[in-house]
């Protein structure tokens, strides 16, 4: 039996991205990692509604030598302890590497679908960049775009635009069959 999932980008969705020149950048050290407001509650509500939660993140600074793989792993271990994540998928490559896992390619999502028996058509990808939306589209997921109005390329339709993970979770939960009423009311009412 196939399962539903919510794929989550990391920087700008789960944690605060560092903005320079209108563009988002990841934290390089665990002490810079700041979980965004409402993320824990939104993740818990989606998990309780029966969705697997899979972090799917590009981390090209590893390939570029600007980030240490061990430090990135420490950040993901911290997120796993703090959030009800079922898995973490990381692409450590840069565009020049030509890998299949770097978003906008759907490799991370397809790998997770095989590993956890995920029904991609019944799943969502929540991200804050065009690469996330395109990866969702290529994998056959519903794309939810957290629009921070970065100074970069905008995603192509179709997607649903929201302002936060909390708002994205409300959208996912409102469309989900068998949503536990208490969790939905708690999420919507704050």
C-alpha positions, 0 to 999 in steps of 0.5 A: 500500500502506498503512503502519502508524504509531505516533502519539505525543503530545508532553508527558508521552509524549516529554518531561517535562510540567510538573505544576502542581496535578496537571495537565500543562503543556508546556515553553515554551522549548527549555531546559525540554524534557527527553526522558523516559528510554527514549524514544529506544530505544522510538522506535528499536525501533518505527521498526525494526519498520516503524512510521512515527512521527508526533508529534501534539500540541495546543499551545493556548498558541500561540493563548493567547499563552503560547507562541511559535510559533518556540520550539515549532518549535525544540523540534520541530526538536530532537526530530526531530534526537534521535528517528527521527520521520517527521513532526510534526503540531501543532494551535496552536488553543484549544477556542474556535477550533473547528478540526478538528485539536485533539484529541480531534477526529481531524484531525491523525491523518486528515491524517497518514493521507492524507499518509503513506498510513497504515492507521489500523486497524493503527496506534496512538496513545500519549498521556497524556490523555483527548483523545489516547485519544478522538482515537485512537478517533475515527480508528480507531486503537488507543489506548494511555494512559500513566496518570500519574493526573493530576487531570483527566478520565479517558479512556473505554474502550477503551484499554490503560493503561501507565506509560511510552512504553517499556511502550507500545512493548513492547505495540506490538512484542509485537503487531506482525508481523515484529518484529526479535527483536534489537530486541524483546529489547533493549527488553524486557531494557533 
